[in-house]
Structure formats: C-alpha cells, structure tokens
C-alpha cells in the first residue's frame, strides 16, 4: 500500500531486513482509498508489462553505476574490435599479442634471462634486418615505439652485460633512445610496481606507443608469491596496463626450488 500507513510500514520493513538486501518498489499511485495498492494499479488500466517496466526502471536506478561501467565493456557485434597485433610468435602461431601477458618460466639456471634477452634483441633490431631470437619471431618495431626492460633480480653489472650481449645479437652498437632498461633491485617492492606503471605511461606518450615490456622477476613486485590476493592484484594490474597501452608484457617466473611447479598463487 502507498497510503501513509503503508509507506511507513514498508519503510520500516526495508530497514529491518536491509542485511538481506530487501528493497521496496513504490507504485505510482496517489495513496488515496481508490489508489493505494497493486489491485488499484491494475484497475487503472496498467498491465503486467507496465509493472515489469516499473521494476526494470527501478533496477536501472539501483544498478546505475554498475551498468555505466559495463557499458564500456559491452560487445557491439556491428562494430567489431580491431584484431590484436602479434608481437611474439613461432611459425605464425601467436605467443604474445597486444593487450596480453606472456609468462616465461623455468628452473634456476635454465637460461630464462638469455631467452628474454633474445626477445628484446628481436624487438629492437634495426628495421629490415633479421636476428636469431632462438626460434621466436618478433614483430618489427618500425615506428620506434618504446621497448621497456625492468629487471628485479640481477645486479646492475650483470644487467649491463646482458644488454651488451643482446645489442651484439641484434647488430647494434648502442642502445636506441626508445629502448629503456632499469635495474630495480634497489627499490622496495611497492616502489617497483609504481615505477613500472608511471614510466610505462610516460613512454607511451613520449614515443607514440609501447612495443614490448619485459619484467624479469614478476614475483619481486609483491611481498609473497603465496599471497593469493596480492598475486591476483598484480596480474590484473599488468593485464590492465597491457590493454590500456596495447602492448605485450613479458614476465619471468621461477619454478619452486627443486621442483617443476611455478611459485605459489602467482604461478597458478
């Protein structure tokens, strides 16, 4: 009922049952003796469809923030999304595409860093040249977009040696301006992720896009690889960044010591 007594009663019940998510829907009636309940609503000529529309309008208001957020995620079949460009592939089979993550795994001393160096060499090779990227093909970076390398494990001395080796592999004598490499071992774990996020944004605008991002040591961006919440959060954040900047983010993750399983919740 939408008369004075009915409104007070329904408001009281809604408050009492709010922990269960109970809501009330008010009928568009005057609240008089002839216009106060659902039977009067139908007596006035309203139909089942009118009641459903009233309910849907209420849901639209109730879920307005969620529906607004979902609108940008809705698939428009008449407006197909652009096909994601392959960044890393083997025999034309995509391994890493724009908007996605590529995870390189292996035990200690299995050559993960050398494999990463080969990927970077392929990404920064001079236009029109080929490079031995250990069987992997890297899409040519003809527009000189940024290539970013963040190392959270090795010393600055070792990182310098690795960069020298990958430059020789791709036939360059010096680092191109748009190739940036950082040794993040001196930063806290929280600072590392923040520095990656902010520098990625800067170089995206500075160089007209980001071709490839490599993070050698994703586990060193969080406090504990066995923390499920932290692990999910960092993976979701990297996926978000890959999507926003239309790039492929390559990460490196170790197996557990003396095992063939990836580390913790982060690995799963």
C-alpha positions in Angstrom: 0.0 0.0 0.0 1.2 3.5 -0.8 -1.0 5.4 1.6 0.6 7.0 4.7 0.4 3.9 6.9 1.6 1.6 4.1 4.6 3.8 3.3 5.7 3.9 6.9 5.3 0.1 7.3 7.2 -0.8 4.1 10.0 1.6 5.1 10.2 0.0 8.5 10.4 -3.5 7.0 13.0 -2.4 4.5 15.2 -1.1 7.3 14.7 -4.2 9.4 15.6 -6.5 6.5 18.4 -4.5 4.9 21.0 -7.0 5.8 19.2 -9.4 3.4 19.2 -6.9 0.6 15.4 -6.4 0.7 14.2 -3.3 -1.3 10.8 -1.7 -1.8 9.3 -0.7 -5.0 6.7 2.2 -4.8 3.7 2.1 -7.2 2.9 5.4 -8.9 -0.4 5.9 -7.1 -1.9 8.8 -5.3 -2.2 7.0 -1.9 -6.0 7.6 -1.7 -8.6 5.0 -0.9 -9.1 4.2 -4.6 -5.4 4.4 -5.5 -3.2 2.7 -2.9 -2.4 -1.0 -3.7 -1.5 -3.2 -6.6 -5.1 -4.1 -7.4 -5.9 -0.4 -7.8 -2.8 -0.2 -10.0 -4.3 -2.7 -12.4 -7.8 -1.3 -12.1 -6.4 2.0 -13.5 -5.6 0.1 -16.7 -1.9 -0.8 -16.1 -0.8 -4.1 -17.5 1.7 -6.8 -16.5 4.1 -5.2 -18.9 3.7 -1.8 -17.2 4.6 -3.4 -13.9 7.7 -5.1 -15.3 8.8 -1.8 -16.9 8.4 -0.1 -13.5 10.5 -2.9 -11.9 13.2 -2.6 -14.6 13.3 1.2 -14.3 13.9 0.7 -10.6 16.7 -1.8 -11.3 18.2 0.7 -13.7 18.4 3.3 -10.9 19.6 0.8 -8.4 22.4 -0.5 -10.6 23.2 2.7 -12.4 26.9 2.8 -11.5 27.4 -0.9 -12.4 25.5 -0.6 -15.7 27.5 2.6 -16.6 30.8 0.7 -16.0 29.5 -2.3 -18.0 28.6 -0.1 -21.0 32.2 0.3 -21.9 32.7 -3.5 -21.8 29.7 -4.4 -23.9 30.4 -6.2 -27.2 28.9 -4.3 -30.2 28.5 -7.0 -32.9 28.1 -4.3 -35.6 31.4 -2.7 -34.5 34.0 -5.4 -34.3 37.1 -4.7 -32.3 40.5 -4.3 -34.1 42.4 -7.5 -34.4 45.2 -7.6 -31.8 48.6 -7.4 -33.4 51.0 -10.3 -32.9 54.2 -9.2 -31.1 55.8 -12.6 -30.3 55.1 -15.7 -32.4 56.5 -19.0 -33.5 55.8 -20.2 -37.1 53.0 -17.6 -37.3 51.4 -19.0 -34.1 50.9 -16.1 -31.7 52.6 -16.4 -28.3 52.3 -12.7 -27.2 49.8 -10.2 -28.6 48.8 -6.7 -27.9 46.8 -6.5 -24.7 48.1 -9.8 -23.2 50.7 -11.2 -20.9 53.4 -13.7 -21.9 55.0 -15.6 -19.0 58.4 -17.3 -19.3 59.1 -20.0 -16.7 61.8 -22.4 -15.8 64.1 -23.5 -13.0 67.2 -21.8 -11.8 70.0 -21.6 -14.3 67.9 -22.8 -17.3 68.5 -19.7 -19.4 65.4 -17.6 -18.8 67.3 -14.3 -18.8 69.1 -15.3 -22.0 65.8 -16.1 -23.6 64.4 -12.8 -22.5 67.5 -11.1 -24.0 66.8 -12.8 -27.3 63.2 -11.5 -27.3 64.4 -7.9 -26.6 67.0 -8.2 -29.3 64.3 -9.1 -31.8 62.2 -6.2 -30.7 64.9 -3.6 -31.0 66.6 -4.9 -34.2 67.2 -2.4 -36.9 64.4 -2.2 -39.5 64.7 -4.6 -42.3 67.2 -6.9 -40.5 66.8 -10.4 -39.1 68.0 -11.6 -35.7 68.5 -15.0 -34.1 65.7 -14.9 -31.4 66.0 -18.6 -30.5 63.3 -19.7 -32.8 60.9 -16.9 -31.9 59.7 -14.1 -34.3 59.3 -10.6 -33.0 57.1 -8.2 -34.9 59.2 -5.4 -36.4 59.2 -2.2 -34.4 59.1 0.1 -37.5 57.7 3.1 -35.7 60.3 3.0 -32.9 57.8 2.6 -30.1 59.2 2.2 -26.6 60.7 -1.1 -25.6 61.0 -1.3 -21.8 63.0 -3.8 -19.7 62.7 -4.0 -15.9 65.0 -6.4 -14.1 64.2 -7.0 -10.4 66.7 -9.8 -9.8 70.2 -9.2 -11.3 72.8 -6.6 -10.3 73.4 -3.5 -12.4 76.7 -5.0 -13.5 75.1 -8.2 -14.7 72.2 -6.3 -16.4 74.8 -4.2 -18.3 76.5 -7.4 -19.5 73.2 -8.8 -20.7 72.3 -5.6 -22.5 75.7 -5.6 -24.2 75.1 -9.2 -25.4 71.6 -8.5 -26.7 72.9 -5.4 -28.6 75.5 -7.6 -30.3 72.9 -10.1 -31.1 70.8 -7.6 -33.0 73.7 -5.8 -34.6 73.5 -2.5 -32.7 76.5 -0.8 -31.2 74.5 1.3 -28.7 71.0 1.4 -27.2 68.4 3.2 -29.2 66.8 6.1 -27.5 63.5 4.4 -27.2 64.9 1.3 -25.5 64.9 1.7 -21.7 66.4 -0.8 -19.2 66.2 -0.5 -15.5 67.7 -2.4 -12.6 65.1 -2.2 -9.8 66.9 -4.3 -7.2 67.5 -1.2 -5.1 63.8 -0.3 -4.8 61.1 -1.7 -2.5 58.6 -4.0 -4.0 55.8 -1.4 -3.8 58.1 1.2 -5.5 58.9 -1.2 -8.3 55.4 -1.7 -9.4 54.6 2.1 -9.1 57.7 2.9 -11.2 56.7 0.5 -13.9 53.2 1.9 -14.1 54.2 5.5 -14.2 57.2 5.1 -16.6 55.0 3.0 -18.9 52.5 5.8 -19.1 55.2 8.4 -19.8 57.0 6.5 -22.5 53.7 5.6 -24.2 53.1 9.3 -24.9 56.8 10.1 -25.5 57.4 7.5 -28.2 53.9 7.1 -29.6 53.2 3.8 -28.0 54.9 0.9 -26.3 56.0 -2.1 -28.5 57.1 -4.5 -25.8 57.5 -4.6 -22.0 59.7 -7.2 -20.2 59.6 -7.7 -16.4 62.3 -10.2 -15.4 61.1 -11.2 -12.0 57.3 -10.6 -11.6 57.4 -12.3 -8.1 59.6 -9.4 -6.9 56.7 -6.9 -7.4 54.8 -8.4 -4.4 55.6 -9.3 -0.9 54.8 -13.0 -1.2 54.0 -15.2 -4.2 51.9 -17.3 -1.9 49.6 -14.4 -1.1 46.5 -15.1 -3.2 45.1 -11.5 -3.0 48.5 -9.9 -3.9 49.1 -12.3 -6.7 45.7 -11.8 -8.3 46.1 -8.0 -7.9 49.4 -7.8 -9.7 48.3 -10.0 -12.6 45.1 -8.0 -13.0 47.1 -4.7 -12.9 49.5 -6.0 -15.6 46.6 -7.2 -17.8 45.1 -3.7 -17.3 48.3 -2.0 -18.4 48.7 -4.3 -21.4 45.2 -3.5 -22.5 45.4 0.3 -22.0 48.7 0.7 -23.8 48.0 -2.1 -26.4 51.3 -3.8 -25.7 52.5 -7.2 -24.8 54.0 -7.6 -21.3 56.5 -10.4 -20.9 57.1 -11.7 -17.4 59.6 -14.2 -15.9 58.6 -16.5 -13.1 60.7 -19.2 -11.4 59.8 -22.8 -10.6 59.8 -23.6 -6.9 63.3 -24.8 -5.7 64.0 -28.4 -6.7 60.5 -28.7 -8.4 58.6 -28.3 -11.6 55.8 -26.2 -10.2 55.5 -22.4 -10.5 55.9 -20.3 -7.4 52.8 -20.0 -5.2 49.5 -18.5 -6.1 51.2 -16.2 -8.5 52.2 -19.2 -10.6 48.7 -20.6 -10.6 
